[in-house]
Amino acid sequence: MKNFHGLFLVGCSAIALAGCGPTDIASPGTGGNVVINQPTPTPTPTPTPTSAPTVVAASGCPTIADPAGLTDAGTVTSSQGSWRVCTLPSRITRSSTLPKIAGLLYSMNGRVDVGTDAGFSSTSTGVTLTIDPGVVLFGNTGTSWLAVNRGNKINAVGTVAAPIIFTSRDNVLGLNGETSQGQWGGVVLMGRAPITDCTTGSVASGGTASTCERQTEGAADPALFGGTNSADSSGTMKYVQIRYSGFVLGSNSELQALTLEGIGSGTDIEYIQSYNSSDDGAEFFGGTVNMKHYISVGADDDSLDMDTGVQANLQYLLLIQRAGQGDALMELDSNGNETQNPRQVSRISNFTGVQLQASSNNEANDQAALLFRGNSDISLYNGVINTPNNECIRMNGSGTTPSTLTARSVVMTCNSTKYLGTGSYNATQVAGFFGAGANGNSDSLTSTLTGVFVNGANETAVTAFNASTVSSFFAATTYIGAVKDSSDTWYAGWTCNSGAANFGATSTSCTLLPIT
């Protein structure tokens, strides 16, 4: 059996860009490590084991239904042991399953397409890529990414004890540290739900049906999304980690850990962790997105970015940035096309956002922890924002009907400025939109969060808003924030630990692969 030992290094220049809209980025990935002076983490992350290697490479690659099959790429070795590497075909043309096999990893050697684009209005169900619990897939090159095309599906359902992990070759080799990022592309789901900001076609207007499509940013070949089916399904993802993503694919465009493009409400997305993406933790381009239990740790741009007419309901979000790195916790807009429909309508409940840098600023081009602008209507329920050194909310007023904000039972720890207004809005107006002192809102909370993200006494004392009265998607809660107390451990086991966030003893280190 042939051993592969190696490391690829990709360098690119840092590019300072304006605030991120649907077609730009704030912080280009490096394809390697970026050194950041971090404070001592609290709590101390799980130590790296020093025991002898325990992984024994599988004897060969399994047979899958796709005619192209898997390519046996030999073995790869790190301090944890050796794994058999099985490379996916560049396009999966028949529904196939990747089984979990001890001592075996799956690799993507460049872009891997799930099916072929079924087009704007087709009802084709295409092919489904099923990934079993505990499977690890890695990008073998910086330009590796998984593209689930319109009319095709992913079925990646892990478990608490056996999450599915998408990561980089450097992670497999044991070369990564706390600041590693941008080493491969990411996971992209393309759907047939409505979007705005068309690359081709136009949005619906005056009785004319929408023909609006967009091209995936940075893709050299067509990777189109958009359609008219709000209930479209791109499959299911649950208990999934996506590590070290965000490589610059081209034209200064990066992918995120998870990119949802025009997906419909038939898509089931839950229990997703993004770790150290060199761009956003996740970005949603239009579509109809319903998601619960999302964690972003260490995003180098925004922890959550939504634009181009997305209709979204999100509940239970942990947004945690590395000290001195990252931009906004949320950037929500449809910037640049304020007259296009659908307007972005996003409702977010039970979220906790944390920026705890000691001296440097984590808000970059967005200038505040939360940025709302353009053609967007935003509703926030049961939220906790802890960003003591930064402004909390910036709103940019533009267009005939600029962005709007509704807040209920949202508490914030900010610097003395608290609010920023740009465009047609000023800071006083933004403060009025938030409405501290009414509807359970406060902009002067003394944070008592423990372990970075668990509610303390002051958060517990806030009366929760019943978000189920807004939409049946939301579960009614008796608490604000993402994590009620120390007994609430929905984040444990399926996640990975780092200096920025420790999810407990049942979660393993982000710099290592689970050994099962």
Residue pairs with C-beta under 8 A, 6 or more apart in sequence:
1 57
1 74
1 75
1 84
2 74
2 75
3 74
3 75
3 76
3 77
3 82
4 73
4 74
4 75
4 76
4 77
4 85
5 76
5 77
5 173
6 169
6 173
7 169
7 170
7 173
7 175
8 141
8 142
8 169
9 31
9 32
10 30
10 31
10 32
10 142
10 247
11 30
11 31
11 32
12 28
12 29
12 30
12 31
12 248
13 28
14 27
14 28
14 30
15 28
15 252
17 24
17 25
17 26
17 252
17 365
18 24
18 365
19 26
19 331
19 365
19 366
19 367
19 371
20 26
20 280
20 301
20 302
20 305
20 327
20 331
20 365
20 366
21 307
21 333
21 335
21 336
21 374
22 197
22 285
22 307
22 308
22 333
22 334
22 335
22 336
23 197
23 217
23 336
25 252
25 253
25 254
25 279
25 301
26 279
26 301
26 302
26 327
26 364
26 365
26 366
27 278
27 279
27 300
27 301
27 327
27 364
28 182
28 248
28 252
28 254
28 278
29 181
29 182
29 246
29 247
29 248
29 254
29 278
29 279
29 300
30 181
30 182
30 278
31 142
31 182
31 183
31 247
31 248
32 180
32 182
32 183
33 176
33 177
33 179
33 180
33 181
34 179
34 180
34 181
34 300
34 325
35 179
36 178
36 179
36 322
36 323
36 324
36 325
37 324
38 178
38 179
38 322
38 323
38 324
38 499
39 323
39 358
41 498
41 499
41 500
41 502
42 451
42 452
43 451
43 502
44 502
45 497
45 498
45 499
45 502
45 509
46 497
46 502
46 505
46 507
46 508
46 509
48 509
48 511
48 512
49 512
53 78
53 79
53 80
53 81
53 82
54 80
54 81
54 515
55 80
55 81
55 82
55 83
55 103
55 515
56 81
56 82
56 102
56 103
57 75
57 81
57 82
57 83
57 84
57 103
57 104
58 83
58 84
58 101
58 102
58 103
58 104
59 84
60 72
60 84
61 69
61 70
61 71
61 72
61 84
61 86
61 104
62 70
62 86
62 99
62 101
62 104
63 69
63 70
64 70
64 96
64 97
64 98
65 94
65 95
65 96
65 97
66 89
66 92
66 93
66 94
66 96
67 93
67 94
68 89
68 91
68 92
68 93
69 89
70 86
70 87
70 88
70 89
70 106
71 86
71 87
71 89
72 84
72 85
72 86
72 87
73 85
73 86
73 87
73 107
74 84
74 85
75 82
75 83
75 84
75 85
76 82
76 83
76 85
76 105
76 169
76 172
76 173
77 83
78 172
78 173
78 174
79 174
80 174
80 512
80 513
80 515
81 103
81 515
82 103
83 103
83 104
83 105
83 172
84 101
84 103
84 104
84 105
85 104
85 105
85 106
85 107
86 104
86 105
86 106
86 107
87 106
87 107
87 108
87 109
87 140
88 98
88 106
88 107
88 108
88 109
88 112
88 137
89 112
90 109
90 110
90 111
90 112
90 113
91 112
91 113
91 115
91 116
92 112
92 113
92 114
92 115
92 127
92 129
93 115
93 116
93 127
94 127
95 127
95 128
95 129
95 130
96 127
96 129
96 130
97 130
97 131
97 132
98 106
98 129
98 130
98 131
98 132
98 135
98 137
99 132
99 135
100 132
100 133
100 134
100 135
100 162
100 516
102 516
105 136
105 137
105 138
105 172
106 135
106 136
106 137
106 138
107 137
107 138
107 139
107 140
107 144
107 169
108 137
108 138
108 139
108 140
108 144
108 145
108 146
108 184
109 140
109 141
109 144
110 140
110 141
110 143
110 144
111 143
111 144
111 145
111 147
111 185
111 219
111 221
112 144
112 145
112 146
112 147
113 147
113 149
114 127
114 128
114 129
114 146
114 147
114 148
114 149
114 152
114 153
114 154
115 126
115 127
115 148
115 149
115 151
115 152
116 126
116 149
116 152
117 149
117 150
117 151
117 190
117 222
117 223
117 224
118 124
118 126
118 149
118 150
118 151
118 152
118 192
119 150
119 151
120 150
120 192
120 201
120 211
120 213
120 224
120 226
120 227
120 228
121 192
121 227
121 228
121 229
122 150
122 151
122 192
124 151
125 151
125 153
126 149
126 151
126 152
126 153
127 152
127 153
128 152
128 153
128 154
128 155
128 235
129 148
129 152
129 153
129 154
129 155
129 156
130 155
130 156
131 137
131 154
131 155
131 156
131 157
131 164
132 164
133 157
133 158
133 159
133 162
133 163
133 164
133 239
134 158
134 159
134 162
134 163
134 164
134 514
134 516
135 158
135 164
135 165
136 164
136 165
136 167
136 172
136 513
136 514
137 146
137 164
137 165
137 166
137 167
138 144
138 166
138 167
138 168
138 169
138 171
138 172
138 184
139 145
139 166
139 167
139 168
139 169
139 183
139 184
139 185
139 247
140 169
141 169
141 184
142 182
142 183
142 184
142 185
142 247
143 184
143 185
143 247
143 249
144 184
144 185
144 247
145 184
145 185
145 186
145 187
145 188
145 247
145 249
145 255
146 154
146 166
146 185
146 186
146 187
146 188
147 188
147 190
147 216
147 219
147 223
148 154
148 187
148 188
148 189
148 190
148 234
148 235
149 190
149 223
150 190
150 191
150 192
150 224
150 225
150 227
150 262
151 192
152 234
153 233
153 234
153 235
153 236
154 187
154 189
154 234
154 235
154 236
154 237
155 235
155 236
156 164
156 235
156 236
156 237
156 238
156 240
157 164
157 236
157 237
157 238
157 239
158 164
158 238
158 239
158 240
158 271
158 494
159 239
159 494
160 239
160 492
160 493
160 494
161 493
161 494
162 239
162 514
162 516
163 239
163 240
163 241
163 273
163 493
163 494
163 495
163 514
164 239
164 240
164 241
165 240
165 241
165 242
165 243
165 513
165 514
166 186
166 187
166 240
166 241
166 242
166 243
166 245
166 257
167 184
167 241
167 242
167 243
167 244
167 513
168 176
168 180
168 183
168 184
168 243
168 244
168 245
169 183
169 184
170 176
170 180
170 183
170 244
171 180
171 183
171 243
171 244
171 511
171 513
172 513
174 511
174 512
176 183
176 244
176 510
176 511
177 511
178 322
178 498
178 499
178 500
178 511
179 276
179 322
180 244
180 276
180 511
181 244
181 245
181 246
181 276
181 277
181 278
181 298
181 300
182 244
182 245
182 246
182 247
182 248
182 254
182 277
182 278
182 279
182 300
183 244
183 245
183 247
184 244
184 245
184 247
185 245
185 246
185 247
185 249
185 255
186 242
186 245
186 246
186 255
186 256
186 257
186 258
186 259
186 277
187 237
187 242
187 245
187 257
187 258
187 259
188 216
188 223
188 255
188 259
188 261
189 234
189 235
189 237
189 258
189 259
189 260
189 261
189 263
189 267
190 216
190 223
190 224
190 225
190 234
190 261
190 262
190 263
191 225
191 227
191 229
191 232
191 233
191 234
191 260
191 261
191 262
191 263
191 264
191 267
191 287
192 225
192 226
192 227
192 228
192 229
192 232
192 262
192 264
193 226
193 227
193 228
193 229
193 230
193 231
193 232
193 262
193 263
193 264
193 265
193 286
193 287
193 288
194 203
194 204
194 210
194 212
194 226
194 227
194 228
194 230
194 262
194 286
194 287
194 288
194 309
194 342
195 212
195 213
195 214
195 225
195 226
195 261
195 262
195 285
195 286
195 287
195 308
195 309
196 203
196 212
196 286
196 308
196 309
196 334
196 337
196 340
196 341
196 342
196 375
197 214
197 286
197 307
197 308
197 309
197 334
197 336
197 337
197 340
198 211
198 212
198 213
198 214
198 226
199 213
199 214
199 215
199 224
200 211
200 212
200 213
201 210
201 211
201 212
201 213
201 226
202 208
202 210
202 211
202 212
203 210
203 212
203 309
203 340
203 341
204 210
204 212
204 341
205 341
209 228
210 226
210 228
212 226
213 224
213 225
213 226
213 227
214 224
214 225
214 226
214 261
214 262
214 285
214 286
214 308
215 222
215 223
215 224
216 223
216 224
216 225
216 259
216 261
217 249
217 251
217 253
217 254
217 255
218 248
218 249
218 250
218 251
218 253
218 254
218 255
219 249
219 250
220 249
220 250
225 261
225 262
225 285
225 286
225 287
226 261
226 262
226 286
227 262
229 264
230 264
230 265
230 288
230 311
231 264
231 265
231 266
231 288
232 262
232 263
232 264
232 265
232 266
232 267
232 287
233 264
233 266
233 267
233 268
234 260
234 263
234 264
234 266
234 267
235 267
235 268
236 267
236 268
236 269
237 258
237 268
237 269
237 270
237 272
238 268
238 269
238 270
238 271
239 270
239 271
239 494
240 271
240 272
240 273
241 273
241 275
241 494
241 495
241 496
242 257
242 258
242 272
242 273
242 274
242 275
242 277
243 257
243 275
243 276
243 496
243 510
244 275
244 276
244 277
245 255
245 256
245 257
245 274
245 277
245 278
245 279
246 254
246 255
246 256
246 257
246 277
246 278
246 279
246 300
247 254
247 255
247 278
248 254
249 255
254 278
254 279
255 279
256 274
256 277
256 279
256 280
256 281
256 282
256 283
256 305
257 274
257 275
257 277
257 280
257 281
257 282
257 296
257 299
258 272
258 274
258 281
258 282
258 283
259 282
259 283
259 284
259 285
260 267
260 269
260 282
260 283
260 284
260 285
260 287
260 289
261 284
261 285
261 286
261 287
262 285
262 286
262 287
263 284
263 287
263 288
263 289
264 287
264 288
265 288
265 289
265 290
267 289
267 290
269 289
269 290
269 291
269 294
270 291
270 292
270 293
271 292
271 293
271 490
271 494
272 282
272 291
272 293
272 294
272 295
273 294
273 295
273 296
273 297
273 494
273 495
273 496
274 281
274 282
274 294
274 295
274 296
274 297
274 299
274 303
275 297
275 298
275 496
275 498
275 510
276 297
276 298
276 299
276 300
276 322
276 498
276 510
277 296
277 298
277 299
277 300
277 301
278 300
278 301
279 299
279 300
279 301
280 299
280 301
280 302
280 303
280 304
280 305
280 331
281 296
281 297
281 299
281 302
281 303
281 304
281 319
282 294
282 296
282 304
282 305
283 302
283 304
283 305
283 306
283 307
284 305
284 306
284 307
284 310
284 312
285 307
285 308
285 310
286 307
286 308
286 309
286 310
287 310
287 311
288 310
288 311
288 312
289 306
289 310
289 311
289 312
289 313
289 314
290 312
290 313
290 314
290 473
291 312
291 313
291 314
291 315
292 314
292 315
292 316
293 315
293 316
293 490
293 491
294 304
294 314
294 316
294 317
294 318
295 317
295 318
295 320
295 491
295 495
295 501
296 303
296 304
296 317
296 318
296 319
296 320
297 318
297 320
297 321
297 322
297 498
297 500
297 501
298 320
298 321
298 322
298 325
298 326
298 498
298 500
299 321
299 326
300 325
300 326
301 326
301 327
301 364
302 326
302 327
302 328
302 329
302 330
302 331
302 366
303 319
303 320
303 321
303 326
303 328
303 329
303 330
303 353
304 314
304 317
304 319
304 329
304 330
304 331
304 332
305 330
305 331
305 332
306 312
306 330
306 331
306 332
306 333
306 344
306 346
307 331
307 332
307 333
307 334
307 335
307 344
307 374
307 376
308 334
308 344
309 334
309 340
309 341
309 342
309 343
309 344
309 375
310 344
310 345
310 346
311 342
311 344
311 345
311 346
312 344
312 345
312 346
312 347
312 348
313 347
313 471
313 473
313 474
314 346
314 347
314 348
314 349
314 351
315 348
315 349
315 350
315 467
315 473
315 474
315 475
316 350
316 351
316 482
316 490
317 348
317 350
317 351
317 352
317 353
317 482
318 351
318 352
318 453
318 482
318 483
318 491
318 501
319 329
319 330
319 351
319 352
319 353
319 354
320 353
320 354
320 452
320 453
320 500
320 501
321 329
321 354
321 355
321 357
321 362
321 500
322 499
322 500
323 356
323 357
323 358
323 360
323 362
323 500
324 357
324 359
324 360
324 361
324 362
325 362
326 355
326 362
326 364
327 362
327 363
327 364
327 365
327 366
328 363
328 364
328 366
328 368
328 369
328 370
328 371
329 353
329 354
329 355
329 369
329 370
329 385
329 387
330 348
330 353
330 369
330 370
330 371
330 372
331 366
331 371
332 344
332 346
332 371
332 372
332 373
332 376
332 378
333 344
333 371
333 372
333 373
333 374
333 375
333 376
333 396
333 403
334 340
334 343
334 344
334 374
334 375
334 376
335 373
335 374
335 375
335 398
336 374
337 374
337 375
338 374
338 375
338 398
338 399
338 400
338 401
338 402
339 375
339 399
339 400
340 375
343 375
343 376
343 377
343 401
344 374
344 375
344 376
344 377
344 378
345 376
345 377
346 376
346 377
346 378
346 379
347 378
347 379
347 381
347 467
347 470
347 471
347 474
348 378
348 379
348 380
348 381
348 383
349 380
349 381
349 382
349 383
349 465
349 467
349 474
349 477
350 381
350 382
350 383
350 467
350 477
350 479
350 480
350 481
350 482
351 380
351 382
351 383
351 384
351 481
351 482
352 383
352 384
352 385
352 386
352 449
352 453
352 481
352 482
352 483
353 369
353 370
353 383
353 384
353 385
353 386
353 387
354 386
354 387
354 449
354 452
354 453
355 362
355 363
355 369
355 386
355 387
355 389
355 390
356 386
356 388
356 452
357 389
358 389
359 389
361 389
361 390
362 369
362 387
362 389
362 390
363 369
363 390
363 391
366 394
367 391
367 394
367 420
368 390
368 391
368 392
368 393
368 394
368 419
368 420
369 385
369 387
369 390
369 391
369 392
369 393
369 414
370 385
370 392
370 393
370 394
371 393
371 394
371 395
371 396
372 378
372 393
372 394
372 395
372 396
372 403
372 405
373 394
373 395
373 396
373 397
373 398
373 402
373 403
373 422
373 423
374 396
374 398
374 399
374 402
374 403
375 399
375 401
375 403
376 403
376 404
377 403
377 404
378 403
378 404
378 405
378 406
379 405
379 406
379 407
379 408
379 470
380 405
380 406
380 407
380 408
380 410
381 407
381 408
381 409
381 410
381 465
381 467
381 470
381 474
382 408
382 409
382 410
382 464
382 465
382 467
382 477
382 479
382 480
382 481
383 407
383 409
383 410
383 411
383 480
383 481
384 410
384 411
384 412
384 445
384 447
384 449
384 455
384 459
384 480
384 481
384 482
385 392
385 410
385 411
385 412
385 413
385 414
386 412
386 413
386 447
386 449
387 412
387 413
387 414
387 415
388 413
388 414
388 415
388 447
389 415
390 414
390 415
391 414
391 415
391 417
391 418
391 419
391 420
392 412
392 414
392 418
392 419
392 443
393 405
393 412
393 418
393 419
393 420
393 430
393 434
394 419
394 420
394 421
394 422
394 430
395 402
395 403
395 405
395 420
395 421
395 422
395 425
395 429
395 430
395 433
396 402
396 403
396 421
396 422
396 423
396 425
397 403
397 421
397 422
397 423
397 424
397 425
397 429
398 423
398 424
402 423
402 424
402 425
404 433
405 430
405 433
405 434
407 433
407 434
407 435
407 439
407 441
408 439
408 440
408 441
408 465
409 439
409 440
409 441
409 462
409 463
409 464
409 465
409 480
410 434
410 440
410 441
410 442
410 480
411 441
411 442
411 443
411 445
411 458
411 459
411 462
411 480
412 418
412 442
412 443
412 444
412 445
413 444
413 445
413 446
413 447
414 443
417 427
418 427
418 431
418 443
419 427
419 428
419 430
419 431
419 434
419 443
420 427
420 430
421 427
421 428
421 429
421 430
431 443
434 441
434 443
435 441
436 442
436 443
436 444
439 465
440 462
440 463
440 464
440 465
442 462
445 458
445 459
446 458
447 456
447 458
447 459
448 455
448 456
448 457
448 458
448 459
449 455
449 456
449 459
450 456
450 486
451 502
452 500
452 501
452 502
453 481
453 482
453 483
453 501
454 483
454 485
454 486
454 488
455 479
455 480
455 481
455 483
455 484
455 485
459 479
459 480
459 481
460 479
460 484
460 485
462 480
464 477
464 478
464 479
464 480
466 476
467 474
467 475
467 476
467 477
468 474
468 475
468 476
477 484
478 484
479 485
483 490
483 491
489 504
491 503
492 503
492 504
492 506
492 507
493 503
493 504
493 506
493 507
494 507
495 503
495 507
496 503
496 507
496 508
496 509
496 510
497 503
497 504
497 507
497 508
497 509
497 510
498 509
498 510
498 511
508 514
